[in-house]
Amino acid sequence: MKATFPHLLHLDIALGVLYPTLGVEIITPPPITQKTIEIGVKLAPQNACFPLKVTLANFVEGIELGADTIFMAGGVGPCRFGYYGQIQNIILEDLGYNVDFVLLDHPRYGIRPFIKALQTMAGGRVLSSRVIKVASLAWKVLRFTEDLETERRALRAQVKDRQKLDEIVEGALEQLRQVNNEKSFQAIKEETMKKLDNLERKETEDLIKVGIVGEIYVAQETKINFNVEKILGELGAYVHNSVSTVEYVLHTLPFTRSREKLEAWELAKPYLKRFVGGEGIDTVGSAIRYAQWGFDGVVHLYPFTCMPEVVAKSILTAVSRDYDLPTLHLAIDEHSGEAGLVTRVEAFVDVLERRKKLKKKKVEVS
């Protein structure tokens, strides 16, 4: 089996740690480029969700590199993500690609198909102590890649040498691709965190704090959202992203919810009591949590026409008013341009800085 899969931030690093033990060759799709987007736009239905188009192109590029199997997750609720796998499979068949399409649908649609797909994705291997050990290591690697990005977001506005910051994080990510045991992983982790701690900080007073909420793919995949986190950091903002690949994996498995997700859902209840699919409830609850944490603003990232996020957007208007929390909504699709996005983000940061100065003056006067 030579399997390919869609890109989602650093998921490929964790899979690269896991799959050699399972006897499955992983064909990582090329990095997402304009060519990738053009392939997806050409092959997918015109009104399809943007992530469907990009992940479809990932599959095509992976197949052209030799993949004969596709691993894809399914979605739940009134979100078009639940149809991605079926539509993409039909498109690939129509194109004449002879591949096995393995769809890991949520267990709520049937525990037997879920287990069967999971077994296929595990290369047909039974749960041995060795497999469990490597799976545990891959999970730790995935968590650490998210920790690294969290540190990078937080530090970009605080360190003197931002290029050095990127070099440390990117170097660690490359090293993690070669990890094959717990000892080497811990060594990379400790060394990297030490380097980050030793970065020279500049004097930063009253940094504006910006939270990111929205649909998982657009909010996490920097090749799609023009790396808005970096743009914000370069403008001097402390950035935190509420969206998580780890959370998504946990959501795919039965009976698993993190404390953060449960907390966000509880916070969203006064505004949104029903599940609307995707990350709709998480978006609302996370925005409220940022307001409670004292953040200055929120950036809402989502695919154009995404139904759950359109619902969340309408509710965020009330949240923004009730919590005095400015919110920038950025809908992303194949027509989005970097220049326009940067201009909007710069204007948003300027507004947040002015608001912060005015609030500080009012406090000093009183």
N, C-alpha and C positions, 0 to 999 in steps of 0.2 A: 504494500500500500504506500502510495506517495500522495500525501494529503496537503491541500492548501486551505486557507481560511481567510476571513476578512481582517484587515488591519483594525486595531483599536488601541491606540497609544502604544504601550509596551507589552501587550499581551503575547506578542511573538517571542519575546525573551523567555517568558515563563514556559511557553509551549516547547521552546527549543531545549529547555532543561529537562522537561518531562518525557518527551517522545522517544529519544534514543533508547531509553530503558524499555519502552513498550514495543520496540521493533517496528515502529512506523517512521518512515522518512517524511520529514516536514519540508514542504516547498513554500517558503515565505514569499508572498507576492512582492514585487518591486515597490519601493516607496511611492506613495501617492504623489502624482504630478499632474500637470495640466493634461497630459496625454491620457492618464487614467480617467480623469473626469470626462474627457471627450469620448472615450470608449463607452463609458456608462451611459452618457446622454444619448449616444447614437443607438444603443441596443435596448434601453429600457423604455417603457411607455412614457410619453411626454409629461403626463401628470403624476408620474410616480414620485414617491418621496426621495429627496436627494440622497440620503444614506443608502437607499436601495440601489441607486445608480452607481455610486462609488464602490460599494461592496461587490456588485455584479462585475464591475471592471477588475476588481482584485482577483476574482475567480478566473476571469478570462486570461489575465496576465499570469496567474499561477498555473493554469492549464498549459499555456504556451511554454512554460518552463519545465513541463513534464509531469504535472500533477494528474493523477487519475481518480482522485477522491476529493470531495469537498465537505468540510465541516462547517455547519452553520447552526446558529441558535434560533429558537423561535420566540415569539412574543405572546403576550396575553392581553385580554381586554380589547376595548374599541380603539386599537392602535394598528396602523397599517403594517407595523413590524411583523405581526402575526402572519402576514401573507408573503413576506419577503421570500422565504424559502421556496414556496410553491411556484411563485411567479418566476424567480430566478432559474429554477430547475427547468421549467417549460421553455424559457428563452434559450438556455444552453442546449436543450434537446433540439430545438428548432434550428440552432446554429450548426448542428451536427457533431457536437462534442459528446463523446462517449465516456461519461464519468459517472461514478457513484456519488449521489447527493445524500449525505447523511445529515438529517435535520434533528437537532436536539430540542424537541418541543417541550414546553413546560409540563410537568407531571399532572397538572390539573386536567390535561386533555387525554390522559391515559398513562398509568404507571408502567404498563408493559412496553409500549412503544418508547417511553423515556429510558427505561433500563436497557432495551435492545440497542437504542442509539448510543447510549453511554458505553455499552460493551464494545460496539463497533469502533467508537472513538478511542477506546482503550486498546485497540489492536487485538481484541478477543482475549486479552490476558485476564487471568483470574487475580483476585486481590491477594497477592503474596506480600510478605513483610518487606521485600525489596521494592515492590511497586508502591506500597504505602509510604515508604521512606522517601522515595524520589518525588512522589506526589506532594508530600509535605514540604520538601525542599523547593519545589516549583512554586508552591503557594507562598512560601516565605519570600522568594525572589519577586513574585508579583507584588506582594505588599510593599517590599522595599523600593521597587521602582516607583510606586505611588508616593512613598515617603520622600524619595529624592525629588520628585516634581513638586511636592508640597514645600520642601525646603527651598527649591529654586524660586518658586513664586514669592515666598516670604522674603528671601534675601536680595532679590534683584534690585529693589529700591534702596537697600541698606548698605551694600558692599561698594567699595571703591572700584574694584576691577570686575566688571560684569562679564567680561570675556573669560577671565579665569574661572568664574563661577560656572559658566557653560562648559568649559573644558573639563572641570572636575566631574560634573554630572554626566556629561557625554562619555567621558573616559570610564566612569564606573559602569554605565550601561553596557558599554562594549565588553568590559571584563565579566559582567554577569552572564553574557552569552556563552562564556567558556566554563561556567561553574558546573561541577559534577559531584560535589560533596559538601557537607555542612561546614567543614573546616575552611575550605576556600571561600565559601560564601561569607562566613563570619569575618574573615580577614579583610575581604573587600568592603564589607559594611563598616567595620571599625575604622579602616584607613580612610574611607571616603568621608565619614562623618567628622573625623579629626581634621581633614583638610578643609571642610566647610566651616568648622568652628574657628579655624585659624585665619580665615579670610579677613582682611582688614576692613573694618566698618567705617563709614563716614558718619558725621554728626547728623542724625535725623530726628527732627522734632515735629511732632504732630503729623505723622504720615497719614495721608488719606487711606482708608481701608475699603477695598472693593471686593465684594463676594460675587462668585459666578454660579448661576443656576441654569437649569435647562435640560434639554434632551441629551442623553448620554453620549451619542456619537458626535454630534456637533460641538458639545461642550468639552469633550475630551480630546478629539482628534485635531491636533494643532495644524496638520496639513490642510484641513478643511476650513477651520475658523481663522486662518491667517495668523495663528499664534497670538490671539488677542491678549493672552496672559502676559506675553513678553512685551507687547505694546504698552499695556498698563504699567508694567514694572519699569520700563524705560522712561515712562512719564512720571515716575516717582511714587507709584501706588503700591501699597502692601496688598497682595492678592491672595485670596483663598478660594479654592474650587470645591463646591459641595458635591460634585458629581464624581463617581468612583467606579473604576472597572471592577474592583474587588466587590463592591456593593452589588454590581450587576451579576457577577458570578454567583454570589450568595442568593440573589433573587431568583436565579434560574433553578437552584436546588430547592427541594421541598423542606418546609419547616425551618427555614433559616432567614432571620432578619437581624440586622445589627441594631444596636442601641440608637445610633444616629438616625437610621431610617424610621424606626418606631417613634422617636421623638419628633421628627419632622412631620410625620403623619398626624400625630396628636396636635401639634401646633396649627396644622392646616384645617382642622375640623370646624372651627367657627366660620370658615370661608368656603370650604370644599369638603363635603361629607362623603361624596361618592367617588369610587375609583373611576377615573376617566381614561385609563390606559397610560402606557409609557411612564414618564417621570412627572406627570402633571401634578399630583399631590406633593411629591418631593420638592418640586419647584416652588410651590406656594409655601410649604412648611420651612424650607431652607431659607427663603427670603425673610420670613418672620424671625427665624433664628439669628440671621445676620443683623437684623434691626435690634434684637435684644442684646447682641454682643457689642453694639455700639458702632457698627460699620457705617461708613458714610454713603454708600450706594451699592447698587446691585446691577450686574450685567446679565441679561437674560438671553441665552443662545439657543436657537432652535432651527430646525429645517423649515423652510417656507411651506406653508399650508399644513404643518403638523397639527393634527386635531387636538391631542392632549395639551400641547403647549399653547395653542390658540386659546383654549379654555383657561389655562393658567394665566396667560397674558391678560385676559379680561379681568381676572380676579386680582392680579397683582396691582391693578389700578387702585383698587380699594385698599390693599395692603400698603401701598406706597403712601396713600393719603392718611391712613390711620396711624402709621408708624413714622411718618415724615421721612420716608426712605426713597430718594430718587432712584429710578430704574431706567436703564437703557435696554431697549429690546432690539436684538439683532437677528433678523431672519436670514438664513444662509441657503443659497442654492447655487446652481451652475452659473447664474448671471451675476453673482455677487463679485464686487471688485475690491481689491485691497485698499486702493486710494480712498474710496468713499467710506470704507469702514474705519480707516485710521482717522479721517477727519471727524467722524461722529464720536469716536472714542476720545480724541483730544478735546473736543468741545465738552464732552461729559465730564472729563477729569477737571477741566477748567471750572465748570459749574460747581463741582464738589469742593474744590479748593476755596472758591469764593464763599460758599456756604460755611465752610469750616472757620474761615477767618472772621466772618460776621458773628458766628456763634461765640467765638472766643472773645470778641470785642464786647458783646453783650454781657458775658460773664464778668469781664474785667470792670465794666461800668457799674454793674450791680454790686 
